[in-house]
Amino acid sequence: MQLISSQQIDPSLLPRSKNALSKISKKADYALSFTCRDASVRGFYDKISLGGHGYQISQTTDAFTKRILLFSGMEVKSDDGGKKEALAQLAIWLAAGLEKVRQLGEQVRAEGEDSINWLLPSLGLTIIGHDWYIYLAYKVSNEVHVVGPISAIVTDTRTIYGILKVRDLVKRVAEYASQVYWPWIRDEILHPLAA
């Protein structure tokens, strides 16, 4: 896993406002990616990008970052920052990520196969001052649902115990990413795209 900072979301993946005339713009403060430093991961990226496909496999527009898989988003605000604003920004980021994975899935799945309900959930964090909140995003039909904060995992950095809980939270997110999400997306999407 590698930490990526401030990335612009691809406008084609952004939700539209209620009047459907304007799109809501958003950048993620930070995102976790599956790093190119891992040879097996880099192999997939090379086959997909350099093999003539030129696939954009993340929800960003950055020339480099759009060619690597992003797993989770993080929104960071100061203590007096807006908790609701951070959640709204995170929800947009996670929804764009789910939509990008759905689009990639459509390219490799048989016609008529469900390209939504097979998606794995995505995780995101908001960090408001010392407080860390985790959210789960998933897609049902054409709707994105963001659940949280998950109260059993809410933590903070005000105490040593809280810092240890944050460390454990980050470790669990990384374990889900590497042991569940990566094998799934590698086998279901990246391997077929690289073929």
Order of alpha helices (4+ residues) and beta strands (2+ residues): beta-beta-alpha-beta-alpha-beta-beta-beta-beta-alpha-alpha-alpha
